[in-house]
Amino acid sequence: MSSLLSITDAQFQEAIAEGLNLVDFWAPWCGPCKALTPVLERVAGDLEGRARILKIDIDANPETAAALGIMAIPALVLFKDGKRLGQRGGQTEAQVRAFIESAL
């Protein structure tokens, strides 16, 4: 069972409104995105209860990516209580963990 939560454009604002959320903007055809998924699953499991990792497929949900100016994927955007804190591209597990923990 994945600890990653898939969301849609319609769910985005409510999903990031509270707490610490890392949003992974991805697409099914993106090889680096697929490679990042197991990394995100491990980090999400370790940080359960302190931060969430959300995934949004930019092909099926283009509005949020466009509104946030996402130009390349994978894109990891960190939000705390709805406020955008930062953005990164593909990352190692240690880098993803450090990015999230910097806001805890």
C-alpha contacts under 8 A as a table, 3 or more apart, distances in Angstrom:
res1	aa1	res2	aa2	distance
2	S	5	L	7.78
2	S	41	E	6.54
3	S	41	E	5.95
3	S	44	A	6.03
3	S	45	G	6.14
3	S	53	I	7.80
4	L	40	L	7.58
4	L	41	E	6.23
4	L	44	A	6.78
4	L	52	R	7.49
4	L	53	I	5.51
4	L	54	L	5.70
4	L	55	K	6.80
5	L	52	R	7.97
5	L	53	I	6.59
5	L	54	L	4.77
5	L	55	K	6.03
6	S	54	L	5.71
6	S	55	K	4.65
6	S	56	I	5.86
7	I	11	Q	5.90
7	I	12	F	6.44
7	I	15	A	7.72
7	I	54	L	6.67
7	I	55	K	6.10
7	I	56	I	5.39
8	T	11	Q	5.17
8	T	12	F	6.07
8	T	56	I	6.11
8	T	57	D	7.65
8	T	60	A	7.92
8	T	61	N	5.92
9	D	12	F	5.22
9	D	56	I	7.83
9	D	61	N	5.37
9	D	62	P	7.51
9	D	63	E	6.34
9	D	64	T	5.67
10	A	13	Q	7.51
11	Q	14	E	5.70
11	Q	15	A	5.95
12	F	15	A	5.07
12	F	16	I	6.35
12	F	64	T	7.49
13	Q	16	I	5.53
13	Q	17	A	6.01
13	Q	82	G	7.39
14	E	17	A	5.15
14	E	18	E	7.91
15	A	18	E	7.34
16	I	19	G	7.21
16	I	20	L	7.58
16	I	21	N	6.03
16	I	79	F	6.47
16	I	80	K	7.33
16	I	81	D	6.48
16	I	82	G	5.07
17	A	80	K	7.68
17	A	81	D	4.93
17	A	82	G	4.24
18	E	80	K	6.83
18	E	81	D	4.17
18	E	82	G	6.27
19	G	51	A	6.93
19	G	79	F	7.97
19	G	80	K	5.48
19	G	81	D	4.97
19	G	82	G	7.88
20	L	50	R	7.21
20	L	51	A	4.89
20	L	52	R	6.43
20	L	78	L	7.39
20	L	79	F	5.83
20	L	80	K	4.44
20	L	81	D	6.48
20	L	103	A	7.60
20	L	104	L	7.53
21	N	51	A	5.72
21	N	52	R	4.84
21	N	53	I	5.73
21	N	54	L	6.89
21	N	78	L	5.86
21	N	79	F	5.20
21	N	80	K	6.31
22	L	51	A	7.59
22	L	52	R	6.27
22	L	53	I	4.76
22	L	54	L	6.09
22	L	76	L	6.42
22	L	77	V	5.62
22	L	78	L	4.42
22	L	79	F	6.24
22	L	100	I	7.19
23	V	53	I	5.85
23	V	54	L	4.67
23	V	55	K	5.63
23	V	56	I	7.14
23	V	75	A	7.96
23	V	76	L	5.56
23	V	77	V	5.15
23	V	78	L	6.30
23	V	79	F	7.77
24	D	53	I	7.24
24	D	54	L	6.04
24	D	55	K	4.66
24	D	56	I	6.22
24	D	74	P	6.76
24	D	75	A	5.81
24	D	76	L	4.70
24	D	77	V	6.68
25	F	55	K	6.09
25	F	56	I	5.16
25	F	57	D	6.14
25	F	58	I	6.24
25	F	65	A	7.26
25	F	73	I	6.32
25	F	74	P	5.74
25	F	75	A	5.13
25	F	76	L	6.38
25	F	77	V	7.96
26	W	30	C	6.99
26	W	33	C	5.74
26	W	55	K	7.15
26	W	56	I	6.31
26	W	57	D	5.13
26	W	58	I	5.92
26	W	73	I	5.74
26	W	74	P	5.25
26	W	75	A	7.03
27	A	30	C	5.44
27	A	33	C	6.98
27	A	57	D	5.10
27	A	58	I	5.80
27	A	59	D	6.13
27	A	73	I	7.73
28	P	33	C	7.79
28	P	34	K	7.45
28	P	57	D	7.42
30	C	33	C	5.21
30	C	34	K	6.44
30	C	73	I	7.59
30	C	74	P	7.78
31	G	34	K	5.16
31	G	35	A	6.31
32	P	35	A	4.98
32	P	36	L	6.19
32	P	74	P	6.77
32	P	90	G	7.18
33	C	36	L	5.12
33	C	37	T	6.51
33	C	73	I	7.04
33	C	74	P	5.23
33	C	90	G	7.69
34	K	37	T	5.40
34	K	38	P	7.96
35	A	38	P	6.76
35	A	39	V	7.71
36	L	39	V	5.29
36	L	40	L	6.28
36	L	90	G	7.05
36	L	91	Q	7.60
37	T	40	L	5.09
37	T	41	E	6.16
38	P	41	E	4.96
38	P	42	R	6.29
39	V	42	R	5.33
39	V	43	V	6.34
39	V	92	T	7.47
39	V	93	E	5.52
40	L	43	V	5.13
40	L	44	A	5.90
40	L	53	I	7.20
40	L	93	E	7.44
40	L	96	V	7.72
41	E	44	A	5.09
41	E	45	G	6.15
42	R	45	G	5.21
42	R	46	D	6.31
43	V	46	D	5.10
43	V	47	L	6.11
43	V	93	E	7.18
43	V	96	V	7.59
43	V	97	R	6.33
44	A	47	L	5.19
44	A	48	E	5.79
44	A	51	A	7.33
44	A	52	R	6.29
44	A	53	I	5.94
45	G	48	E	5.27
47	L	50	R	5.42
47	L	51	A	5.70
47	L	52	R	7.46
48	E	51	A	6.04
48	E	52	R	6.72
49	G	52	R	7.54
50	R	104	L	7.53
51	A	100	I	7.63
56	I	61	N	6.91
57	D	60	A	5.57
57	D	61	N	5.83
57	D	62	P	7.83
58	I	61	N	4.78
58	I	62	P	4.75
58	I	63	E	7.99
58	I	64	T	7.92
58	I	65	A	6.33
59	D	62	P	5.73
61	N	64	T	6.74
61	N	65	A	7.59
62	P	65	A	5.47
62	P	66	A	6.14
63	E	66	A	5.18
63	E	67	A	6.07
64	T	67	A	5.04
64	T	68	L	6.18
65	A	68	L	5.24
65	A	69	G	6.10
65	A	70	I	5.07
66	A	69	G	5.06
66	A	70	I	6.07
67	A	70	I	7.84
70	I	73	I	7.56
70	I	75	A	7.10
72	A	75	A	6.55
72	A	89	G	7.91
73	I	89	G	6.85
73	I	90	G	7.79
74	P	89	G	5.66
74	P	90	G	5.69
75	A	87	Q	6.88
75	A	88	R	5.88
75	A	89	G	4.68
75	A	90	G	6.73
76	L	87	Q	5.51
76	L	88	R	5.12
76	L	89	G	5.95
76	L	90	G	7.52
77	V	84	R	7.20
77	V	85	L	7.54
77	V	86	G	5.82
77	V	87	Q	4.34
77	V	88	R	6.53
78	L	84	R	5.98
78	L	85	L	5.44
78	L	86	G	5.45
78	L	87	Q	6.27
78	L	100	I	7.20
79	F	82	G	5.61
79	F	83	K	5.18
79	F	84	R	4.46
79	F	85	L	5.47
79	F	86	G	7.52
80	K	83	K	5.24
80	K	84	R	6.67
80	K	85	L	6.88
80	K	103	A	7.67
88	R	91	Q	7.44
91	Q	94	A	7.93
91	Q	95	Q	5.66
91	Q	96	V	5.91
92	T	95	Q	5.13
92	T	96	V	6.23
93	E	96	V	5.19
93	E	97	R	6.11
94	A	97	R	5.13
94	A	98	A	6.06
95	Q	98	A	5.08
95	Q	99	F	6.02
96	V	99	F	5.10
96	V	100	I	6.32
97	R	100	I	5.33
97	R	101	E	5.98
98	A	101	E	5.01
98	A	102	S	5.92
99	F	102	S	5.40
99	F	103	A	7.39
100	I	103	A	5.75
100	I	104	L	6.91
101	E	104	L	5.03
